[in-house]
Amino acid sequence: MPKVEIYTKFTCGFCFRAKALLESKNVDFEETDISMGGSKREEMIQRSGGRTTVPQIFIDDRHVGGSDDLAAIEQSGELDQLLAG
């Protein structure tokens, strides 16, 4: 199973939606809450090519994007391929 990472904020509805999709696929993921900012927020911005919104999702260090991006690759069938490794 590939490594899945998601940067979130506590009250973010898009974050809840992205996590629910991953959980529905029984995917373990590493969640980093950046609600308080700091070095992890800066890390997310750097890794995502400058994006400042959450969630930002990575599968095996590949930047997938946000919640809408995750939903789009799920709809296209690409998510299952990425999760298969």
C-alpha positions as CSV (number, residue, x, y, z in Angstrom):
1,M,0.0,0.0,0.0
2,P,1.4,3.4,-0.9
3,K,2.1,6.1,1.6
4,V,-0.9,8.6,1.7
5,E,-0.4,11.9,3.4
6,I,-3.0,14.6,3.9
7,Y,-2.6,18.1,5.3
8,T,-5.7,19.4,7.0
9,K,-7.3,22.0,9.3
10,F,-9.6,21.2,12.1
11,T,-12.8,22.8,10.8
12,C,-12.3,22.1,7.1
13,G,-15.3,20.5,5.4
14,F,-13.3,19.7,2.3
15,C,-10.8,17.9,4.6
16,F,-13.5,15.8,6.1
17,R,-14.8,14.9,2.7
18,A,-11.4,13.8,1.4
19,K,-10.7,11.8,4.5
20,A,-14.1,10.1,4.3
21,L,-13.3,9.1,0.7
22,L,-10.0,7.6,1.7
23,E,-11.5,5.9,4.7
24,S,-14.3,4.4,2.5
25,K,-11.4,2.7,0.6
26,N,-9.8,1.4,3.8
27,V,-6.8,3.5,3.1
28,D,-4.5,4.3,6.0
29,F,-3.2,7.9,5.8
30,E,-0.9,10.2,7.7
31,E,-2.8,13.4,8.7
32,T,-1.0,16.6,9.5
33,D,-3.1,19.3,11.0
34,I,-1.8,22.7,10.1
35,S,-4.5,24.7,11.9
36,M,-1.9,26.6,13.9
37,G,0.4,27.2,10.9
38,G,4.1,26.8,11.5
39,S,6.7,24.7,9.8
40,K,4.3,22.0,8.6
41,R,2.2,24.6,6.8
42,E,5.3,25.9,5.1
43,E,6.2,22.3,4.2
44,M,2.8,21.7,2.6
45,I,3.1,24.9,0.6
46,Q,6.5,23.9,-0.7
47,R,5.5,20.3,-1.5
48,S,2.3,21.4,-3.3
49,G,3.9,23.9,-5.6
50,G,2.6,27.0,-3.7
51,R,-1.0,25.9,-2.8
52,T,-2.1,27.3,0.5
53,T,-5.6,25.7,0.8
54,V,-6.4,22.5,2.5
55,P,-6.6,19.6,2.1
56,Q,-3.4,18.9,0.2
57,I,-3.0,15.2,-0.6
58,F,0.0,13.2,-1.5
59,I,0.3,9.6,-2.6
60,D,3.8,8.2,-2.5
61,D,5.1,11.8,-2.6
62,R,3.0,12.5,-5.7
63,H,0.9,15.6,-5.2
64,V,-2.7,14.7,-5.9
65,G,-4.1,18.1,-5.0
66,G,-7.2,18.9,-2.9
67,S,-10.5,17.4,-2.2
68,D,-12.0,18.1,-5.6
69,D,-8.9,16.7,-7.3
70,L,-9.1,13.5,-5.2
71,A,-12.8,13.1,-6.1
72,A,-12.0,13.6,-9.8
73,I,-9.3,10.9,-9.9
74,E,-11.7,8.6,-8.0
75,Q,-14.3,9.2,-10.6
76,S,-11.8,8.5,-13.4
77,G,-10.7,5.3,-11.8
78,E,-7.1,6.6,-11.4
79,L,-7.3,6.6,-7.6
80,D,-7.6,2.8,-7.3
81,Q,-4.5,2.5,-9.6
82,L,-2.5,4.9,-7.4
83,L,-3.6,3.1,-4.2
84,A,-2.7,-0.3,-5.7
85,G,0.9,0.9,-5.9
